[in-house]
Structures are given as C-alpha cells and as structure tokens.
C-alpha cells in the first residue's frame, strides 16, 4: 500500500461520525486478527510438512544450542 492511499484512508476516516469510527475500528481489528491467523496457519502447515518430510532439526535444547554455535 502506498502512502497516498494510507493518507486518503485516514482523511476519510476522520470524516466519519464517532459511532462509525468505532464500528470501522472494530471491523479493522477483526480483519487484522484474521489476517494474522492466516499467516500463523500457513506457517504451521509449512512446519508440519517439514516435520513429515523430516527436513527439520530435532533434539534437546542443549543439542540445538550446540548446533547453532557450530554454524
């Protein structure tokens, strides 16, 4: 999204009544939450696929730290 679009959105939002601003804010918050859920779901699906294909590193915390230090 470009700055001009965001600025226009803010300008239009400022023209709304208080009730409409509250309603719009609630709707946007819910949409943001849903978008974040979708991102998390995609990451979880990718992680599960990697786990099933055994292309992930496994071990104890100590072993994983040791592996990180060797990189």
N, C-alpha and C positions, 0 to 999 in steps of 0.2 A: 504494500500500500504506500502511495506517495504522500508527501507532506501536505500537498494541496487538498487531497481527499480527506485526510485527517482533520485539517483545519476547517474544511466545509462541514464535516460531521459535527465538530464542536460548535461551530456557529449555529447550525440548525438545532442542535441540542439546546443551546442557550435560549432559543426562541420558544421552547415548549413551556407549558404550564408546569407547576411543581408536581402535580399528580402524574402528568405524562413523563416528566423526568424520572420520577421514582419508578414508574412502570418500565420505562426503557432501560433503566439501570438494572432492574431485576431480570429482565429478559436477556440483557447482555451478559450478566453474571452467569446465568444458567447456560447460555451458549458457550461461554468460556470454559465452564466446568465440563461440559460435554466434549468440547474440543480436546481438553486435557485428558479426559478419559479415553478418547480415541487414540491419542498418542501413546498412552500407557498400555492400552490393549495391543497396539501394533508392536510395541517393544516386547511385551510379554509373549506374543506369538513368535516373534523372531527368536527370543531366548529359548522358548520351548522347542522350536525347530532345531536350533543349535544344540540343545541338550540331547534331543533324539538322535541327531547325527553324530553325537559325541565329538563335536568340534569346540568344546568348552574346556576350560581348565577346572579341575576339581581337586579338592584337598582340604586340609585343615587350614586355619588362619595362618598358623606358623609356616606351613608349606607354601601358601600363596604369597606371603610376605617375602619368603626366601626367593621364590621365583621372580617376584617383582624386582628385588635387589640385583638379581643376576642379569637383568635386561640392560 
